[in-house]
Amino acid sequence: MPLKLIAAEYALQKNDLEAAAEGYTEAAELSSNPAIAEQATRLALAVRQLPLAHTALQRWRTLDPDSPGVLQASAWVALSDGQTERAFSELEAMAKADSDGNWRSIAQVLIGAEDKTQAAALLARLATPERLGETDQNWIAMSQLAFKLEDKALANRLSVDALSRFDSADAYAWSAQLAMDAGDKALARKRFGEALKRDPESLRLRTGYAALIAESGDYAGAARALSKGNQTDVVFAARAAYAARSDDKALLLALYEEIEADSSERSGKRLFLLGQIAELIEKNAAAARWYRQVPEDDENWFDAGMRVVVLSDQQGDAKASQSKISELRLAVGTDTRETVDLYLLEADLLIRNSRKRDAVVVYSRGLDLLPGESRLLYARAMLLIDLDDIAAGEQDLRSVLAENPDSADALNALGYTLADRTDRIVEANELIEKAIAIKPDEPAIIDSYGWVQYRLGNLDEAVKLLRKAYEKQPDGEVAAHLGEVLWVRGDRDEARRIWAEGRKKDAENKVLIETMNRLAS
């Protein structure tokens, strides 16, 4: 027996569940330990090996006839055999055997059934008022089970009964979710409101209600909904996120002042949040002060330091910015993701200050320390291409692809560069086709694919692809590309309209400006 059990356990460790089920069943026949028979039964049911399940269950029943698990497994086997009435009898016995109705175990059987309609019909027979009893959680849980079994009528009936019987916060909250599923947002909001009246301090209810309001696009309303009740770092952060999405500066300012005035202890998370909100309301000096207070042992310390770097640079204090970079670099070591982040940030600040050649030096310094680091190689490649050093940029991108041939971003960048800046159009098309196979819905790759079709002379296909990219990402560069193809195809009024839309979103986009000057001036 021990050898059979060892073999079964080995199969289980290898995730060979069928072999494990067979091995445990054989071991159970030779053992007086009911735990082995139980494991054999559960494994056989998991892999839907019904003959094994029958054998193992019979052994389990012989060894431990009073185990609650025997009833559950017996119901499971009966359902799998299609013996609905026997399954009902076993489930009914489970409900009677426990003062709370054993609903969790019953739900496990029904949710595992292959025939959801049969399972829902059994639930409807089992979930009587007498069995569900006088606790709202049973009623709500069985309504939720009915919903999972795709019997929405039963789910709604049980939910309505729970509301009328218990008038509880949880009953109203679940009813709100059913209303949302039915598309009745007004009723859902009303029901969530009723739930909150009954339990105004429930974080689960408050966040659920806010999410419901936000789903309708009322982000400011979602933030205001969370302003009621106990305020924690989590709630403050959620309010800030909704307020930021609403772009309501007055709301953000009021939240900032409320958090600033709050007398509870300021955690690192709260200090970081204060810095973020201060930036959003353009209090950059205050933001830097908050970020500097985030303690070094806090998870936000590095990100806070990065923001100090950026803010110092924006204030024209390059010395303070560089000093903070050095401090952070010393703290994070030489071979971490944060190390790379610092090189990328340092270079980005140089680029913003029109020091692109110096930025190349920073990328190269990072690559001397971390040879082959893909993010640094990719960033340097993009900058070199921008500086018209196509050969060097291509070399870096090919280094990225040598390490990761399925890097869709590198394939796309190289393909687009070859299509836009060289006459190697066929090669460019091959690269972009590989990229789009990996990320078929990525707007930047669709844009590149449209552009290479234009360079190949396939104007109609180019327009189709570029329209799709523009729908997904209506930025200045995609507008430039779509407008150019439309212009060349003769659709000049539409081209001008697309360019005008692009200028509204990104008036400084150099690709868009160059395209308009070249074609329409």
N, C-alpha and C positions, 0 to 999 in steps of 0.2 A: 504493500500500500504506500509506504513512504516514497518509493521511486515514482509511482504514478502521480502522486501529489507534487513531487518536485518537478516532474515534467510539465504538469499542468501550470504550476506557478511560473516556470520558465517561459512557457508559451504566452502567458498573460503579460509578463514583462516585455516580451517582444511584440505585444499588441496583436498577437494571433488569437483572436477571441474564439474562433471556431474550434481550433485545436485545444484551447484552454477549457472550453465548455465540455468537450468530449473527455478530456483528461480528468476534470473535476468530477464528472458524472461517474466515470469508472472508479475514481478514488472514493466517492461517496458510497458506492455499493459495497466497498470493503471496509468502511469505517463506521464507527458508532458515534461520530462527532456530527451533530446536526449542522454546525456552521459550514462544514464542507458541502453538505447537501444543499444548503441555502445558496452558497456561492455557485454551485453547479446549476441550480435552477435559474438564478438571475442571469448568469452568462448565457445559458441556452435561450432564455427569452430575449436577451439583448441581440443575439445573432439570429433570432427567429428559427431556431432548430427545434421544432415542436416535438418530435419523437424523444429527443434528449430531455426536453423540458418536462414531459410526462414522466419519464423514468426518474429524473432527479427530484421532481416534486413528490412523487410517491414515496421515495426514500426519506425525504424531509418530513413528510406527514407522519411516517412511521416512527421516526426518531423524536419528533417534537410536535405532536398533534395540536397543542394549544398555542403555538406561536402565531401571533397576529400576521406575520409575514406569509404564513401558509395560506391563509384566506386570500390575501392580496394576490399571491402568485397563482392560486387556483382560479381567481377571477380573470387574471391576465391570460392564462392558458385557455379558459373557456371562450374568451373574446376572440383569441387567435384562431380557435377551432370553429368560430362562427356559431357557437352555442349560446345564443343571446339570453335565454331564460336561465340557464345555469350560471352565466356570468352575473345576471341580476340577483340571483339568490345569494351568491357569494358576496357581492357588493352590499346587499341589504344586511347580511350577517355582519359585515365589517362595520356598517353604520350603527347597528345595535350593540356591538361589542365595546364601544367607547362612548363615554358620557358626552364627549364633544363631537361625536358623529364620525370620527376618523376621516374627515373630509380631505385632508392632505393626501392620505394613502389612496383614497378613492380617486382623487384627481390624477394621481400618478398613473393609475391603471387606464383611465379614460383618455388622457392626453397621449398615451402611447399606442392607442388603438389605430390600426390601419384604416378602418372604416369610421370616419368622423361622424357621419350621419347616424350610424348605429350607436356610437358612443354618446352623442347628444340626446338620442331618444332614451337611452338608459339614464342619463343625468336627469332628464325631465321627470322620469318615474321616481327617481331616488330623492330629488330635492323637494320634498314636501315640507310644509310649514312645521309639522310635528318633528321631522328629523332635523331640519335646519336650526330649530330652537330659537332661543331668545338672545342671540348675539348677532349684531349686524355683520361681523366679519365673516361668518359662515355664508350668509346671504350674498354678500359682495363677492366673496371668493368664488362661489358657484356661478354667479353671473359672469364673472371674468372667465371662468372655465368654459361656460357656454359660448362666450365670444370667441375664445381660442378654437373651439370646435366648430366655429362658423355658423352657429345657430343664434343669429342676432335677435330673433323674436324671443327666444327663451332668455337670452341675456337681458333684454329690455324688460321682460315681465318680472324677472327676479329683482332687477334694479328698482323698478317702480314699487314692488312690494317692500323692498328694504327701506325705501324713502318713507312710505306710509307707516311702516311699523316702528322705525327707529328715529327718523328725522335727524340723523347724525351727520357730522361733517364728512366722514368717509363715504357715506351713502350719496351725499350730494356731489362729492368730488368724482366718484365713479360715474354717476349719472351725467356729469358734465363731459366726461371723456366719451361716453356713448353718443352724446349730442354732437360732439365734434366729429366723430366718425360718420354721423349721419349728415354732416354738412350744415348743421343748425348752430352757427357760431353765436347767435344772439342768446339762444337757450343755454348754450354751454357757459357763456359769461355769467348769465343769471344764476346758474346752478353753482358755479365756482364762488360767486359772491355769497350765496347762501351758506356754502361750506365754510367760508372764512368768517362769517358772522358767528358760527358755532365754535370755531377753533382759530381765532385770529392770530395766534402765535405759532401756528404750524408752519415751519419752513417749507415742508413739502407742498402744502396747499398754496402758500404764497408764491413760490417759484413756479408752480404749475399754472396758477392764474396769470402771472406775469407773462409766461411763455405763450399762453393763449392770446393775450392782448397783443403781444409782439407779432404773432402770426398774422394778424390783420394789418400789420404795418405801423401800428401805433406804438413806436418804441418809447416815446415820452410817457405815454400812458402806462406802459409796462414798468418803467422806472418809478413812476408815482405809486403804482400798486404795491411795490416792494417797500415804499417809504413808511408804510404802516406796520406796526409790530416791532418786535425786538430787532435791533440792528447789530449785526456781526460783521467781521471782515468779509465773509462770503456774501452777505447781503449787500454790503457797500460795493463790492466788486461787481456784482450783477447789476446793481443800479447804475454804476458808472458805465458798464458796457452798453446797456440800453440807452442811456442818455447820450453816449458818444455816437451811437448809430442814428439817433434822432437829430444829431447836429444842433442840439438846442443849447446854446451857450449859457443862457440864463439858468437853465436847469442844472447844467454842469457846475456853474458858479455856486448855486445854492447848495448842491451836494458837497462841493469842496468846503464851503464854509461850515456845513453841518459836521463833516468828518473832522475838520480842524478843531471845532469847538467841543467835540466829544471828549469826555473826561476819562474814558477807559484807557487802559494801557495800550500804547501804540506798538504793535508787533512789526516785524520787518515787512510783512505782507501789507500792512496798512500804510507804513511809510512809503513803500514803493507805489502803492495806489495813489497816495496823495501827490507824489511826483508825477505820475501819469496824468492825473486830472489837471494838475497845475499846467502841464504842457498843453493840454487841450484848450485851456482857457488863456493860453499865451502868457502865463506867469512863469517864464523860464528861469529867472533867478531863484524864485521860490522852489521850483521843481528841482533844481540842482541841489538846493539845501536839503530837501527831503531825501533825495537819492543818496546823498552823502551820509545820512543818518542810518541807512539800512545796515545792520550789523553784519560782520564778515561771515558769521556762521549761519546766516539766513540764505534760503534757496534763491532769493532774488538779488543777492549781493552783486553777483557778476553783471547781471543785466542792468542793475542800477548804476554800476560803474561805467558801463558802456554808454548809458544815457548822459552821464556827467561828461564823458569825452565829447559827445556830439554837442551838448549844450555849450561847453567851454569853447568849442570851435565856432559855433554860431555867434558867440559873443565876441569873437575876434581874439580870443586868448589861446593862441596856438601853443604857447609854452605850457599852460595848465593842461591843455588837452593831451599833449605828448607826455607830460609828467604822469597823468592818470593812466595812460596806456602802459607806461613802464611799470607803474605800481601793480596794475592788473596782471601784466605779463609775468612779473616776479611771483605773484600769488598762485597763478594757475599752472606754472611749469612750462615745459617745452614740447610736450607731446600729447596735447589734449585737443578736443574740439574747440575749447575756448581759445587756445593758442591761435588756431586758424581764424576764428572769429575776429581776433584782435588785428591780425594782419589784413584781413578783408576790410575792417573798419578804417584802419589807418590809411589804406590805399584809397578807399572811397572818399575820405575827407580831402585827400590831396586832389582827387579828380574834381570834387566840387569846387575846389579853390584854383582850378585851371592849371594844376601841376601834374599832368598826366605822365610825363616821363619819370617824375619822381615816384609816382604810384607804381610804375613798372618795376622800379628798383625795389620797392617794398615787397611786391609779390615775389620777386626773385630772391630777396633775402629770406622770405618765408620758405621758399622752395629749397634753398640751400640747407635750411634747418630740417625741413620735412620733404625730402625728395619724392616726387610723384604724387603729392597730395592733390587730389582731383579738384577740390573747390578752388584752390589757388591756381592750378593750371588753367581751369576754365575761365576764371576771372581775368588772368593775365592774357589769355587768348582773345577774349572779347575786347580788351583794351588795346592790344596790339593791332587787331583788325581795325579798330576805330582810328588808330594812328597810321593806317594804310600799310602796316607791315604784315601783309597777308600771309607770306610764307612762314613767318615766325608764329603767327596766330594759328595757322593750320597745323604746324608741328606740335603745338601744345594740345590742340584738340585731338590730334591723332594719338598723343600720349595718353590722354584720358580714355580714348576708345581702346587702346591696347590693353589697358587695365580692366575696362568695363565695356565690352563691345555692345552691350544693350543699353548704354546711356542715351536715352531718347533726346535729352537736352544737347549733348555733344553732337550726336548725329544731325540734329536739326540745325545747330549753329554752324557746323561745317558745311552742310548741304546748302543752307541759305547763303553763306558767304561765297561759296563757289558759284551759285546761281546769280548772285547780285554783283559780284566783283570780278568774275573771271568768265572765260568762254567754255568752261568745263561743265556744261549744262546737263549732259547725260549722267555724268558722275554725281552731280548735285541731286538729280532726280532719284537716283538709286539710294542715296543716303537718306533723303527725306521720306522716301517710301518705307524704309526700315524704321524710321522714327515714328511715322504715323501708324505703323502696325503695332508699335508698343504703346503709344498714347493716342488713340484715334480721336479723342474728344478734346485734345489740348489746342486752344485757339492759336497759340503762337506757331504750332507745327502746321495746323491747317492753313494759316496765312503763308507760311513758307512753301507749302505744297501748291497753293494757288499761284504764288509768285513764280515758282519754277515752271508751272504750266504756261504762264504768260511768256516766260523767256523761251519756252519751246514752241511758242506760236499757237497754243491751244486756248484761244481767247474765251470761248464759251465756258469751257471747263474751269478756266482761271476765275471767271466772274462768279461761277457757282460756288467754288471753294472759298473765295474771298468774301462773298456775301455771308457764308456760314461763319467764317472767322469773325466778321464784323458784328454779326448778331451776338456772338458769344463774348466778344471783347472789342467794343467800339472805341478804340484808342486812336491816337494820331497816326501811328505808323500803319496800322491796318487801313485806316481811311485813305492814307496816301497811296497804298498799293491798289485798293479797290478803285479809287478815283482814277488812277493812271490807266488801268485796264479798260475801264468804262470810256475814258477819253479816247484811247486808241481805237476802241471798237466803234466810236462815233456817238456814244451816249453822253454828250458833253454837258448837257443840263444836269443830268443825274450826277455826273462826276463833280460838278461845281457844288451841288447840294451836299454830297458826301464830304467833300473837303471842308465846306463851311461848318458842318457838324463836328468834324475833327478839330477845327480851329477853336470851336467853343470849349471843347474838352481839354485841348492841349495846344494852346496858341504858340508855344515855344518849340514844338517838336520839329527838329531840324530836317528829318526826312520829309515831313509834310510840307514844310516851307520850301525846301529844295524842289520837290515835285511840282508844286504850284508855280514857282518861278520859272521852272524849265518848260512847262507845258502851257500855262495859261497867261503868262505875262505878255 
